[in-house]
Amino acid sequence: MEESHVLIIGAGPSGLAVGACLREQGIPFLLLEQSDAVGAAWRRHYDRLHLHTVKRLSALPGQPWPKYAPPYPSRGQMIDYLQRYAERFRLEPRFGAEVVRAYREGSRWVTRTRAGEFKSHALVVATGYNRVPNVPTWPGQERFGGPVLHSSTYRSGAAFRGQRVLVVGAGNSGSEIAMDLWEHGAEATLSARSGIHVIPRDPFKLPAQLNALALYGGLPLSVADRLAAALLSRAVGDLSRWGIRPPAVGPGSRVVKEGRIPLIDNGTIALIRQGKIQVVPGPRAFTETGVIFTDGRELPFDAVVLATGYRAGLDDFLEDAARYTDERGYPRWHGAPAPAPGLYFVGFRNPITGQLRDIAVEAPRVARHLRKAN
């Protein structure tokens, strides 16, 4: 059994950021990663993906984005950034170390993996906001003749050229996948199962993230929501004729209550307005050749992509996870000590002001706590 002062689970942006901050503080640690490379989740994302947050507010501690990077870096550029980050801070994860159980034993944490067992004084869980795909099912789905895949395995619309494809879920991934399908010559239909807050990526020629920081950085949530609603009314207008309606609660409140961030639009809404992408309600059932929707419509499809989100899946390996998580399974402590001695969570919030920006705040805070406890 190997021992270390701190054990970090996950070598994505959160785990790398914590490792870099601990390295700067001179605190010994081990970094575990179940895959064979850093930033594994980013390597699996679809090809077209870009950050929806600006690069200067999406950097990890100690390494700004290079000047040559575009304002909204691509998936490939994010992977390169994470690789260079690991090299700069001499972060050498133990790859292939999938955690199967982590628990408190006496004064130490014990972490069992498929590559061995580890003991540590402190445990930092950085396994990601989107660790486990959420894959719902519907009546009759087993009879459907085409493929039904989750967005986590979708790569490019090129594989669906000439096909009729339904994308279930009109969040950021779903809307961008629908646009990608259309750009590759597929007939894309977007299923909006609930209301959607739509925010242009650069409303009034300012990045949406900067607007969010101005509104939600210090104002009371209810006030910020009212101002946001007024701004969105001007920037987007009424989209109900195209099947898109806003939720009953404001953008910030929905993030807090449901963990649902607004759709940051970079072109999908224009295609919907032009009739190039159709919007339908949620599915009710599948048939052999298509889908029946909650409004009674039945449409034929060749394939279905489920952009239905993820869950943290902490209860898969963390003993007594319910003690630390909310009703959605996400930690109730962020970048601060949890009730169990030496336990920390980093990267499990997805705020309206930007997840990477949030990680860059949480990671140094955890390092400071651990330095004091050392």
C-alpha positions in Angstrom: 0.0 0.0 0.0 1.5 3.3 -1.1 1.1 6.4 1.1 1.0 10.2 0.4 0.1 13.3 2.3 -2.6 14.2 -0.4 -4.3 12.0 -2.9 -6.1 13.6 -5.9 -8.6 11.6 -7.9 -9.0 12.8 -11.5 -6.5 14.4 -13.9 -8.9 16.7 -15.7 -8.8 20.5 -15.3 -9.8 20.3 -11.6 -7.3 17.7 -10.6 -4.5 19.3 -12.6 -5.2 22.7 -11.0 -5.1 21.3 -7.5 -1.9 19.4 -8.3 -0.2 22.6 -9.7 -1.2 24.6 -6.6 0.1 21.9 -4.2 3.3 21.7 -6.2 3.7 25.5 -5.7 3.1 25.0 -2.0 5.6 22.2 -1.7 2.9 19.7 -0.5 3.5 16.1 -1.6 0.7 14.4 -3.4 -0.3 11.6 -5.8 -2.6 12.2 -8.8 -4.7 9.3 -10.0 -6.4 9.0 -13.4 -8.4 6.1 -14.6 -7.7 6.7 -18.3 -4.4 6.9 -20.1 -4.1 10.7 -20.6 -4.8 14.0 -18.9 -8.1 15.7 -19.8 -9.7 12.4 -20.8 -13.3 13.8 -20.9 -12.2 16.6 -23.3 -10.6 14.0 -25.5 -13.9 12.2 -25.8 -16.0 15.2 -26.6 -17.4 15.8 -30.1 -15.1 17.4 -32.6 -16.9 20.7 -33.1 -16.9 21.7 -29.4 -15.5 25.1 -28.3 -15.4 26.8 -25.0 -18.4 29.0 -24.3 -16.3 31.1 -21.9 -13.6 33.5 -23.0 -10.0 32.3 -22.8 -8.8 34.9 -20.3 -11.4 33.8 -17.8 -10.9 30.1 -18.6 -7.3 29.6 -17.5 -6.1 27.4 -14.7 -3.9 28.8 -11.9 -0.4 29.7 -13.1 -0.8 29.4 -16.9 -2.7 31.9 -19.0 -3.9 30.9 -22.5 -1.4 31.8 -25.2 -2.0 35.0 -27.1 -2.4 33.1 -30.4 -5.4 31.2 -29.1 -8.8 32.4 -30.3 -11.2 34.1 -27.8 -13.2 30.8 -27.6 -10.6 27.9 -27.8 -11.5 24.6 -29.5 -11.7 21.2 -28.0 -8.3 20.4 -29.5 -6.7 23.5 -28.1 -8.1 22.7 -24.7 -6.5 19.3 -24.8 -3.2 20.9 -25.8 -3.5 23.4 -23.0 -4.1 20.7 -20.4 -1.2 18.7 -21.7 1.1 21.7 -21.5 -0.2 22.5 -18.1 0.7 19.1 -16.8 4.2 19.4 -18.3 4.8 22.8 -16.9 4.0 21.8 -13.3 5.6 18.4 -13.6 2.3 16.6 -13.0 2.7 12.9 -13.6 -0.6 11.1 -12.9 -0.8 7.4 -12.2 -2.7 6.3 -15.3 -5.0 3.3 -15.4 -5.9 3.8 -11.7 -9.6 3.6 -11.7 -10.9 4.1 -8.2 -13.4 1.5 -7.0 -13.7 2.6 -3.4 -12.5 5.5 -1.2 -13.2 5.5 2.5 -12.0 6.9 5.9 -10.1 4.4 8.1 -8.9 5.8 11.4 -6.9 9.0 10.7 -6.3 8.2 7.0 -8.2 7.9 3.7 -7.9 4.6 1.9 -8.4 4.6 -1.8 -8.6 1.3 -3.6 -8.0 1.3 -7.4 -7.6 -1.3 -10.1 -3.9 -0.4 -10.0 -3.3 -0.8 -6.3 -4.3 0.7 -2.9 -3.3 4.1 -1.5 -3.4 5.8 1.9 -3.4 9.5 2.4 -4.1 12.1 5.1 -6.3 14.1 2.7 -8.4 13.2 -0.3 -9.3 15.6 -3.1 -12.1 14.3 -5.3 -11.8 16.0 -8.7 -13.6 13.4 -10.9 -15.7 15.9 -12.7 -19.2 17.4 -13.0 -19.9 15.2 -16.0 -18.5 11.9 -15.0 -21.3 9.5 -15.8 -23.7 9.9 -18.8 -27.4 10.2 -18.0 -29.1 7.8 -20.4 -33.0 7.8 -20.1 -35.1 5.3 -21.9 -38.7 5.5 -23.4 -41.4 2.9 -24.1 -40.8 1.1 -27.4 -37.1 2.2 -27.6 -35.9 -1.4 -28.0 -38.0 -1.7 -31.3 -36.4 1.4 -32.9 -34.5 0.3 -36.0 -31.7 2.9 -35.8 -28.9 3.7 -33.4 -29.6 5.6 -30.1 -26.4 7.0 -28.7 -25.5 9.4 -25.9 -23.8 12.6 -26.8 -20.7 11.3 -24.9 -20.1 9.0 -27.8 -21.0 11.4 -30.6 -18.1 12.7 -32.6 -19.2 14.3 -35.9 -22.2 14.8 -38.1 -20.2 13.4 -41.0 -21.4 9.9 -39.9 -25.0 10.9 -40.4 -24.9 12.7 -43.7 -28.3 12.4 -45.5 -30.0 11.0 -42.4 -32.9 12.2 -40.3 -31.5 12.6 -36.7 -33.3 13.6 -33.6 -31.3 15.3 -30.8 -33.0 14.9 -27.4 -32.0 17.8 -25.1 -31.7 21.4 -26.1 -28.9 22.4 -23.8 -25.4 23.6 -25.0 -24.3 20.1 -26.2 -27.6 19.3 -27.9 -27.9 22.6 -29.7 -24.4 22.4 -31.0 -24.7 18.8 -32.1 -27.9 19.7 -34.0 -25.9 22.5 -35.8 -23.1 20.1 -36.5 -25.5 17.6 -38.0 -27.0 20.2 -40.2 -23.6 21.5 -41.3 -22.7 17.9 -42.4 -25.8 17.4 -44.5 -28.1 15.7 -42.0 -31.7 16.6 -41.3 -31.6 17.6 -37.7 -34.5 17.9 -35.3 -34.0 19.2 -31.7 -36.2 18.0 -28.9 -36.7 20.6 -26.1 -38.1 18.7 -23.2 -38.5 21.8 -21.0 -38.1 25.6 -21.1 -34.8 27.1 -22.3 -33.0 30.3 -21.5 -31.2 31.4 -24.6 -28.3 33.7 -24.3 -26.3 34.8 -27.4 -22.6 34.0 -27.0 -21.7 37.7 -27.6 -24.9 39.8 -26.9 -24.4 43.5 -27.7 -20.8 42.6 -28.8 -19.8 41.6 -25.3 -19.1 38.0 -24.2 -22.0 36.5 -22.4 -19.7 35.5 -19.6 -18.8 39.1 -18.9 -22.5 40.0 -18.8 -23.1 37.2 -16.3 -20.3 38.4 -14.1 -21.7 41.9 -14.1 -25.1 40.6 -13.2 -24.5 37.7 -10.9 -21.1 38.7 -9.5 -22.6 40.8 -6.7 -26.3 41.5 -7.1 -29.0 39.5 -5.3 -30.1 36.5 -7.3 -33.7 37.8 -7.8 -32.5 41.2 -9.0 -29.9 39.7 -11.3 -32.6 37.4 -12.8 -34.9 40.3 -13.5 -32.2 42.3 -15.2 -31.1 39.3 -17.2 -34.7 38.7 -18.4 -34.9 42.3 -19.6 -31.6 42.0 -21.5 -32.5 38.7 -23.0 -35.9 40.0 -24.2 -34.0 42.6 -26.2 -31.1 40.4 -27.4 -33.2 37.3 -28.3 -36.9 38.2 -28.4 -39.8 35.8 -28.3 -38.9 32.3 -29.7 -42.2 30.6 -28.8 -43.3 30.4 -32.4 -40.3 28.1 -33.1 -41.1 25.9 -30.1 -38.7 27.5 -27.6 -40.1 29.0 -24.4 -38.2 30.3 -21.3 -38.5 28.5 -18.0 -40.6 29.9 -15.2 -37.6 30.7 -13.1 -34.7 33.1 -14.0 -31.4 31.9 -15.5 -29.4 32.2 -12.3 -32.1 30.6 -10.1 -32.4 27.7 -12.5 -28.6 27.1 -12.2 -28.8 27.1 -8.4 -32.0 25.0 -8.1 -31.6 22.6 -11.0 -28.0 22.8 -12.2 -29.2 23.8 -15.7 -27.2 26.5 -17.3 -28.6 28.6 -20.2 -28.1 27.8 -23.8 -25.1 29.9 -25.0 -26.1 30.2 -28.6 -23.5 30.5 -31.3 -25.6 29.9 -34.4 -28.3 27.3 -33.7 -31.1 29.7 -33.1 -30.5 31.4 -36.5 -30.9 27.9 -38.1 -34.1 27.3 -36.2 -35.5 30.7 -37.2 -34.6 29.8 -40.9 -36.4 26.5 -40.6 -33.3 24.5 -41.1 -33.5 22.8 -37.7 -37.0 21.9 -36.4 -37.8 22.1 -32.6 -40.2 19.5 -31.1 -41.2 18.7 -27.5 -40.0 15.8 -25.5 -40.3 12.2 -26.7 -43.2 10.1 -25.3 -42.4 6.8 -27.0 -40.4 5.2 -29.8 -41.7 3.2 -32.8 -39.8 1.0 -35.2 -39.2 3.9 -37.5 -39.4 7.0 -35.4 -40.6 8.8 -32.3 -43.9 9.9 -30.9 -43.7 13.2 -29.0 -45.7 14.5 -26.0 -47.9 16.7 -28.3 -49.0 13.6 -30.2 -46.8 14.1 -33.3 -45.0 11.1 -34.8 -41.9 11.7 -36.9 -39.6 9.3 -38.7 -35.9 9.2 -37.8 -32.8 7.2 -38.8 -30.9 7.9 -35.6 -31.3 9.5 -32.2 -28.6 11.4 -30.2 -29.3 11.8 -26.4 -27.9 15.1 -25.2 -29.4 14.3 -21.8 -26.6 15.3 -19.6 -24.5 13.6 -16.9 -24.3 12.9 -13.2 -21.3 13.0 -10.9 -21.6 9.4 -9.8 -19.8 9.9 -6.5 -21.8 7.1 -4.9 -20.1 4.7 -7.3 -16.9 4.8 -5.3 -17.1 7.2 -2.3 -18.2 5.6 0.9 -21.1 7.4 2.6 -21.4 9.8 -0.4 -24.9 10.8 0.5 -23.5 12.5 3.6 -21.7 15.0 1.3 -24.0 15.4 -1.6 -27.3 17.1 -2.5 -30.4 15.5 -4.0 -28.8 15.6 -7.5 -25.7 13.8 -6.2 -23.3 16.8 -6.3 -21.2 17.9 -3.4 -22.5 20.5 -1.0 -19.0 21.7 -0.3 -16.8 23.3 -3.0 -13.2 24.1 -2.6 -13.5 23.9 1.2 -13.3 21.2 3.8 -16.2 18.7 3.8 -17.5 17.3 7.2 -15.1 14.3 7.0 -11.5 15.3 8.0 -9.3 15.9 5.0 -12.0 15.6 2.4 -12.3 18.1 -0.4 -14.3 18.4 -3.7 -13.1 20.6 -6.6 -14.8 21.2 -10.0 -18.4 20.1 -9.2 -20.1 23.5 -9.7 -21.2 24.7 -13.1 -22.0 28.4 -12.4 -23.4 30.8 -14.9 -20.1 32.7 -14.6 -18.0 29.8 -15.9 -16.8 26.5 -14.6 -13.1 26.8 -15.5 -13.1 30.2 -13.8 -14.6 28.6 -10.7 -12.0 25.8 -10.7 -9.3 28.5 -10.8 -10.7 29.8 -7.5 -11.4 26.5 -5.8 -8.0 24.9 -6.4 -5.8 27.5 -4.7 -8.2 27.7 -1.8 -7.9 23.9 -1.2 -4.1 24.2 -1.4 -4.2 26.9 1.2 -6.3 24.8 3.5 -4.0 21.8 3.1 -0.9 24.0 3.8 -2.4 25.1 7.1 -3.3 21.6 8.0 0.1 20.2 7.0 
